[in-house]
Amino acid sequence: MFGVRSQETVGARRPASDELRDAVSRLRWYHKMDIGGVRTPGVSDTRRALPRLHLPDSLEGKSVLDVGAWDGFYSFEAARRGARRVLATDSFAWDGSSWGSQEGFLLARKALGLETAVEARTIDVLDLGPETLGETFDVTLLLGVLYHLRDPVTALERVASVTRELLVLETETALGWLATPAARVYPAAELNHDDTNYFSFNQSALEGLLRHVGFPAVSVVYRTPLSRRLARTTWLGVRGEPLRSAFRSARIVLHARRSPAPDIDPGALP
Ligand SMILES: C[S@@+](CC[C@H](N)C(=O)[O-])C[C@H]1O[C@@H](n2cnc3c(N)ncnc32)[C@H](O)[C@@H]1O
């Protein structure tokens, strides 16, 4: 792909050392990714998730903000695709509020030789703004974060306030069979057994909210296909999970732009 340096290329320049392998094994990881020839044992398979985002092949000359970056895979990917500036931000996973930490991000960034290319800042999504960051960004990534937020509408407004061109939103979606914009609420730990998950929205609600915060051109670039939802429901059923909510649960990726861009057909996507 144009402008993309592969993980293998980056890793090849920095051979795995026993020291790196040991350091990786001492940490708890969220992202599975290759750093300097070592694969981190995370829970999120980035090889599978990355193509679903349909990031521009080249981010040459662009500035990119990664909100909720955790171990930083997508920030590093933005740098690989040529972004001139990348800022990775997080709060919950980096500030000691959860089992996560910033250590994986710092180790991976060093192993990949991206210390000057990717800056990090601990900041809550609700505190984002041109006034707090002192800048705005061409591209903003909000991946796997929205359902964690108690105030998702304000969060979208804050993210929009620092986005000049494109917001890539990846999130959980539910109630897709309802044409009316709707939100599902998770008062306890109904979504993935995680009591820090609060809301998911159906596609109509997400499109409407993105337009509401200032993106007139919204397109869906990925939705979990029916075949995958069926396979996942079967697998969760074997483990005794409630089948109906497992089947209705799906992921969605939207591109929200300040101006129109060519449509992508979600049916043709992996
Ligand atoms: C499911 S992980 C997703 C990580 C990464 N973006 C990805 O897609 O692989 C959710 C991330 O959102 C972050 N997060 C949760 N609440 C946040 C908040 N209020 N402000 C900033 N980040 C937050 C968490 O710390 C965590 O890193």
The ligand as an SDF file (V2000), in Angstrom:
LIG
                    3D

 27 29  0  0  0  0  0  0  0  0999 V2000
  -11.6270   -0.9260   24.3750 C   0  0  0  0  0  0  0  0  0  0  0  0
  -10.2240    0.0970   24.6030 S   0  0  0  0  0  0  0  0  0  0  0  0
   -9.8650    0.5600   22.9230 C   0  0  0  0  0  0  0  0  0  0  0  0
   -8.3990    0.8540   22.7010 C   0  0  0  0  0  0  0  0  0  0  0  0
   -8.0360    1.2310   21.2580 C   0  0  0  0  0  0  0  0  0  0  0  0
   -8.5820    2.5220   20.9050 N   0  0  0  0  0  0  0  0  0  0  0  0
   -8.5000    0.1840   20.2920 C   0  0  0  0  0  0  0  0  0  0  0  0
   -9.4930    0.4000   19.5770 O   0  0  0  0  0  0  0  0  0  0  0  0
   -7.9090   -0.8670   20.2310 O   0  0  0  0  0  0  0  0  0  0  0  0
  -10.9710    1.5700   25.2700 C   0  0  0  0  0  0  0  0  0  0  0  0
   -9.9910    2.6910   25.5360 C   0  0  0  0  0  0  0  0  0  0  0  0
  -10.7310    3.8760   25.8600 O   0  0  0  0  0  0  0  0  0  0  0  0
  -10.0650    4.5060   26.9300 C   0  0  0  0  0  0  0  0  0  0  0  0
  -10.9990    5.3800   27.6550 N   0  0  0  0  0  0  0  0  0  0  0  0
  -12.0690    5.0060   28.3960 C   0  0  0  0  0  0  0  0  0  0  0  0
  -12.6710    6.0840   28.9330 N   0  0  0  0  0  0  0  0  0  0  0  0
  -11.9470    7.1570   28.5250 C   0  0  0  0  0  0  0  0  0  0  0  0
  -12.0600    8.5420   28.7410 C   0  0  0  0  0  0  0  0  0  0  0  0
  -13.0360    9.0520   29.5060 N   0  0  0  0  0  0  0  0  0  0  0  0
  -11.1510    9.3630   28.1800 N   0  0  0  0  0  0  0  0  0  0  0  0
  -10.1480    8.8620   27.3950 C   0  0  0  0  0  0  0  0  0  0  0  0
   -9.9920    7.5420   27.1540 N   0  0  0  0  0  0  0  0  0  0  0  0
  -10.8790    6.7010   27.7130 C   0  0  0  0  0  0  0  0  0  0  0  0
   -9.5770    3.3540   27.7700 C   0  0  0  0  0  0  0  0  0  0  0  0
   -8.5930    3.7690   28.6880 O   0  0  0  0  0  0  0  0  0  0  0  0
   -9.0530    2.4180   26.7090 C   0  0  0  0  0  0  0  0  0  0  0  0
   -7.7560    2.7050   26.3340 O   0  0  0  0  0  0  0  0  0  0  0  0
  1  2  1  0
  2  3  1  0
  2 10  1  0
  3  4  1  0
  4  5  1  0
  5  6  1  0
  5  7  1  0
  7  8  2  0
  7  9  1  0
 10 11  1  0
 11 12  1  0
 11 26  1  0
 12 13  1  0
 13 14  1  0
 13 24  1  0
 14 15  1  0
 14 23  1  0
 15 16  2  0
 16 17  1  0
 17 18  1  0
 17 23  2  0
 18 19  1  0
 18 20  2  0
 20 21  1  0
 21 22  2  0
 22 23  1  0
 24 25  1  0
 24 26  1  0
 26 27  1  0
M  CHG  2   2   1   9  -1
M  END
$$$$
